[in-house]
Amino acid sequence: MDPMRKILADWTQEVPESEIRRLLKSKTKYYLAGGLPGNLPTKIFPEILRELADYYDSDEQNVINEFQYGPTAGIPSLRKVLAERIRRRDKIDYISGAEDWEKILITTGSQQAIYIALDILINPGDIVVTPSPAYLGFVTAIVKKRGHVVTAPTDSEGLIPEYVEDTIIKAEKKFGRKVKILYVVEDSDNPKGTTLPFRRREQLYNIAEEHDVIILSDSAYKEMQFEERIPSLKTLDKDNSRVIYASSSSKEAAPLRIGYTFMPDRLHYEAEKSKGYLDLCTPTITQRIAELYYVKYIDKELPTILQKYKRQKEAAYNALLDTFPEGEYTNPTGGFFIWWQPKDEKALTFDVNKFNQEILLPNEILVVPGSAFYPPSGHSYDPEARKIEHLKVIRGGMRIGYSLLPKEMIDVGVRKLGKLLSENL
Ligand SMILES: Cc1ncc(COP(=O)(O)O)c(C=O)c1O
């Protein structure tokens, strides 16, 4: 018996350590696991740091002002820049940098933003509907906050609106509780890499209105799009009453840990309060670096970066087509991940955890097993029975990350993976 058990909070026993954090520690030659950005503006960051150093050096007062606690909601200049960026990038035309910048909340990574959404909305037992499978950092956080996860089925375009609506209706009936949040990653979902067509975004928005559910639109991969962007769900929320939009700079500038949200005013007020308890404020200095990066450099740098990711994705996808056994897979138009799962019952029974440890690791390959993208407890909607059942885990699925390695290494690694899969499935 663990002697600390008596004093630890219950959630520590209910929520296991993240599988991805564990895998991030492994060093393998063909690393197809964590979504680490491999293409970074390496020349630009030293330039920004030199520019900032000159500014701090020019007047002592600058240092005193900058090396301080900042406002909990973030420094105004960065909030203005990001309000303008989401207006242009995501076509959210009812926000403007000049007038509405106070509606932007800077967070320490978008992980903090999605945790805050749970913190301000979820009472014990409240239901959150998520895709199946879904971003691990969110689904486990729901259980930590004592919420109740109900997963809804997805296909190669992401959440299926008809099933989402039935999930909401049946879950509310079965558990006698309100569905509070519908969690959506519209662009290049993690782990499946799917992007919701605009028609589905509209349908999901209408369903959320009809059933009075808040949509959490996790837009972590917004900058990492290889094709023209589809207007965000937030564009439909003209009176800013239903959608929490959360985005991040992490995929293009990971070490800064800058996330940002645009949400209904009342929720923004509570979110700022919640953030105050988590970290008082996001470091001022990283906000300043982000501001310079967004104002002066990002638009010049991104096309080259995106071209590289796209080639890496193509290398992974083509190697998969050539070597994998029969299965279902995605062909992402952005982001860092391809999803593959075997056909039929093997999707539920093939143990990718074991395959990773016993076969892939000795061959210097690592992927993330599908089972990592489910909460430790919860329920699932079964589209055949049209019922809410016990949690259904696609154990035989795997997330293949193509973001870190050069395309030549990805080609070799994914071909080896395909061969080993064919021999072992
Ligand atoms: C879908 C999704 N949401 C949120 C996050 C957290 O991002 P951040 O690094 O901004 O905290 C990630 C990180 O991988 C992610 O994949």
The ligand as an SDF file (V2000), in Angstrom:
LIG
                    3D

 16 16  0  0  0  0  0  0  0  0999 V2000
   -5.3280   19.4340  -30.0530 C   0  0  0  0  0  0  0  0  0  0  0  0
   -4.3830   20.0830  -29.1140 C   0  0  0  0  0  0  0  0  0  0  0  0
   -4.8450   21.0230  -28.2650 N   0  0  0  0  0  0  0  0  0  0  0  0
   -4.0480   21.6510  -27.3980 C   0  0  0  0  0  0  0  0  0  0  0  0
   -2.7020   21.3550  -27.3330 C   0  0  0  0  0  0  0  0  0  0  0  0
   -1.8440   22.0870  -26.3290 C   0  0  0  0  0  0  0  0  0  0  0  0
   -1.0630   23.0070  -27.0100 O   0  0  0  0  0  0  0  0  0  0  0  0
   -0.1050   24.0570  -26.2980 P   0  0  0  0  0  0  0  0  0  0  0  0
    1.2740   23.6050  -26.6050 O   0  0  0  0  0  0  0  0  0  0  0  0
   -0.4490   25.3530  -26.9230 O   0  0  0  0  0  0  0  0  0  0  0  0
   -0.3910   24.0570  -24.8430 O   0  0  0  0  0  0  0  0  0  0  0  0
   -2.1610   20.3860  -28.1830 C   0  0  0  0  0  0  0  0  0  0  0  0
   -0.7370   20.0480  -28.1030 C   0  0  0  0  0  0  0  0  0  0  0  0
   -0.2370   19.1350  -28.6800 O   0  0  0  0  0  0  0  0  0  0  0  0
   -3.0240   19.7450  -29.1040 C   0  0  0  0  0  0  0  0  0  0  0  0
   -2.5740   18.8180  -29.9410 O   0  0  0  0  0  0  0  0  0  0  0  0
  1  2  1  0
  2  3  1  0
  2 15  2  0
  3  4  2  0
  4  5  1  0
  5  6  1  0
  5 12  2  0
  6  7  1  0
  7  8  1  0
  8  9  2  0
  8 10  1  0
  8 11  1  0
 12 13  1  0
 12 15  1  0
 13 14  2  0
 15 16  1  0
M  END
$$$$
